[in-house]
Amino acid sequence: MIEIARFADVYEAEIAAARLRADGFTPTLGGAEHAKADPLILQALGWIRLSVPDKEAILAKARLAALRSGSEAIADEGDTGSDGVAPDRNLPARLTLGAMVLAFFGLLAGR
């Protein structure tokens, strides 16, 4: 087994290992179970170690680098309308806050 990466976050390591498994690799995580049981031991363990068999190391390392670079990120086409402008996702929250402020001042005026 060859170590191809180390992670400071056990869940990030789990995601990377799961993605490599989905791509046909056979990764193992060293220290993940200990870190889940006691997160304070993570640094003493030397972080979470992602390892693969020797014959998979070069391809798995390249695959992990491609994933980390974001080269396979999927653009969310729902982020822009037909006019190319992104919708205001905070509008409902602002309307609710505005209604609450108006109600508050209405209550104060009614006293």
Residue pairs with C-beta under 8 A, 6 or more apart in sequence:
1 28
1 51
1 52
1 53
1 54
2 51
2 52
2 53
2 54
2 57
3 30
3 49
3 50
3 51
4 50
4 51
4 52
4 57
4 60
4 61
4 64
5 13
5 16
5 49
5 50
5 61
5 64
6 46
6 47
6 48
6 49
6 50
7 13
7 16
7 47
7 48
7 50
8 42
8 47
8 48
9 48
10 32
10 35
10 36
10 39
10 42
10 48
13 29
13 32
13 48
13 50
14 29
14 32
16 27
16 50
16 64
16 67
17 27
17 28
17 29
17 50
19 67
20 27
20 50
20 52
20 60
20 63
20 64
21 27
23 63
25 52
25 56
25 59
25 60
25 63
26 52
26 53
26 56
27 50
27 51
27 52
27 60
28 50
28 51
28 52
29 48
29 49
29 50
29 51
30 45
30 48
30 49
30 50
30 51
31 42
31 45
31 46
31 47
31 48
31 49
32 48
34 41
34 42
34 45
35 41
35 42
35 45
35 48
42 48
50 64
52 60
66 72
79 86
80 86
81 87
